[in-house]
Amino acid sequence: MKTKIYLNILAVGMLAFMGSCASDEPIERGNGTDGGSSSALTSFSSVSPNRLMKYTPRTSMGGHDYLAGSRFYWEPGDNIYVKDDNNALQKSSMSNISATQPRARFKVPGAYTAQNTYEVYYTGAAAGATSDKVVISTTQTQTAPNTAKHIGGVGDCGTSTATRVGDHFEFMLDHKAAYLCFLPRVTNAELGKNIYLTKIVVKSDNAIAGDYTLSMADLSSAPTANAATQITLITQGTGNVNGPWYDGNNSYVQVPAPGFPLSNTITNLATNAAYMVIAPGTHSLTVDYYIKDPVTQVEGAITKTLPVNQLFEANKVYDITANLTPTNYDDKYYMWDSPQHYWQGYEQYQPKVYRQKDLTHYPKVSTDPRWFTPRLAPDYAHNPHMMYCPNVNSILWYIKNGDPHWDNKTLWSTMGHLYCKGIWMKKSTNIPGYDREKAPDGQDYRLVRNPTAVGNLSNVPLTDSEKDSYFYLPCLGRYMHGELVVGNYGLYWSNTAGIVDPIADGGYGFPSLYFYENYITLHYDNGTRAQKIWREDMVPTK
């Protein structure tokens, strides 16, 4: 799109923003309109070409309307270049820009009497930019949601032909870069209020940043120097958030917000719209959205792939929506074969982060319906939620032949917070010889205790295609005496009854799967500890 500017010799214009396909969702388009101008020493002064147009010029965006256009403004420090009668590019020497504003007047040195039209160039304020060189930065920083004040310093650029109108010139600026507007959301409202967008990394199959030559027609088709296929947009937070919790107490400390909020369950520009400048062209892009929970201190990336060979045209903005909701696991933990979950009836007191505790409302006596059921082998769990857990033989198959792999990259959530540790194990259907009636060594450990069943846990990441044959178990931890430990290890009950164990609290030891980094085993635990329940090849999600 174009912006009209009046020059007494000088001018600038604005950006038109549109969009087209996105991540795992379509990139969408919205038409923008524009208006505006500038002035010079020979003077170029800007006016709206159409009073009905609400959109104005140029080097920052004060607001972008989803699928509808953008509002752009001049910023202090903006300059333009005009090619004078001697064919030399002259830089504007002064302007009336004192703040973010929709119109500007520039003064440009040089002679402008020989003709009625002159070439105008805007090359942005990026370090290294000159009258005909544009630098699209590989690191871009946005300091608040839904503002593009930064684009003039990271690669925004444009050209125009200024036309004499009486004693001044006017022009409409054509922008020569392309622009991405990222619009993430998290549909899990409980989690969204606790996590932040810290940065966005865009990776391309070809160059999208570097040093480009600007001509009246367009940017050079490839960088002339410093070609880069990756751009990082840092989203700086403002204000403070509560957290993190510290071991053994339930107090908070104030910490700075690490990025833009993700508290919107639907697309919302005001909450976290983030803008990036890229080189126009046909690109195949992937987008890594980095999110962080300042309470758990977990940060990681969720990757979205845009359609291949997508054309990103100059002078357009592309609205890219993305659902960043990780898998969420429920908040229910059980003593072994208990009729009710550990916090049933007292959910408002349930600790929900690492080392948080409630010493009053957890089950303490055998008459409590949340208490474990004292069954001995060869019995098994009878309550419906636990009777379908894998038995001890199945757990041994998983440990010995399930090829367990540690994973500290996959993001997941529980009880409103973000975590990233867990293991992948082969699905039972992909384990040769898998048999619930006996373990890999042929014994039935529903009758015989085996406390030494330790397996090998690989740290080699699985490929995405390999994961199709595996399932994921997160480190959901356990409750003990009202205290939650979560995020570092996993404990999952079997449905196999226990043995008499004078060491165990309560006199019973019940078999469960236990793992953490570099360690996985069949574990015997006392029935009063609240662990997670599961089924073969899956963990229930919320």
Salt bridges, closest charged atoms under 4 A:
ASP24 OD2 - LYS304 NZ 3.05
GLU25 OE1 - ARG185 NH1 3.06
ASP65 OD2 - LYS54 NZ 3.27
ASP65 OD2 - ARG71 NH1 3.02
GLU75 OE2 - LYS149 NZ 3.33
ASP78 OD2 - ARG58 NH2 3.61
GLU119 OE1 - LYS83 NZ 3.38
ASP156 OD2 - ARG58 NH1 2.04
ASP156 OD1 - HIS175 ND1 2.88
ASP167 OD1 - HIS168 ND1 3.20
GLU170 OE2 - LYS4 NZ 3.54
GLU190 OE2 - LYS352 NZ 3.62
GLU190 OE1 - LYS542 NZ 3.65
ASP211 OD2 - LYS133 NZ 3.97
ASP288 OD2 - LYS203 NZ 3.09
ASP293 OD2 - HIS417 ND1 2.85
GLU313 OE2 - LYS316 NZ 2.90
ASP319 OD1 - HIS64 NE2 2.56
ASP330 OD1 - LYS532 NZ 2.66
ASP331 OD1 - LYS332 NZ 3.79
ASP337 OD2 - ARG375 NE 2.72
GLU347 OE2 - HIS341 NE2 3.35
ASP358 OD2 - HIS361 ND1 2.99
ASP368 OD2 - ARG370 NH2 2.84
ASP379 OD2 - ARG375 NH1 3.85
ASP379 OD1 - HIS382 NE2 3.00
ASP403 OD2 - HIS405 NE2 2.96
ASP435 OD2 - LYS438 NZ 2.74
GLU437 OE1 - ARG446 NH2 2.89
ASP444 OD2 - ARG446 NH2 2.86
GLU483 OE1 - ARG355 NH1 3.08
GLU483 OE2 - LYS357 NZ 3.61
ASP501 OD2 - ARG449 NH1 3.89
ASP525 OD2 - HIS523 NE2 3.63
ASP525 OD1 - ARG529 NH1 2.90
GLU536 OE2 - ARG436 NE 2.58
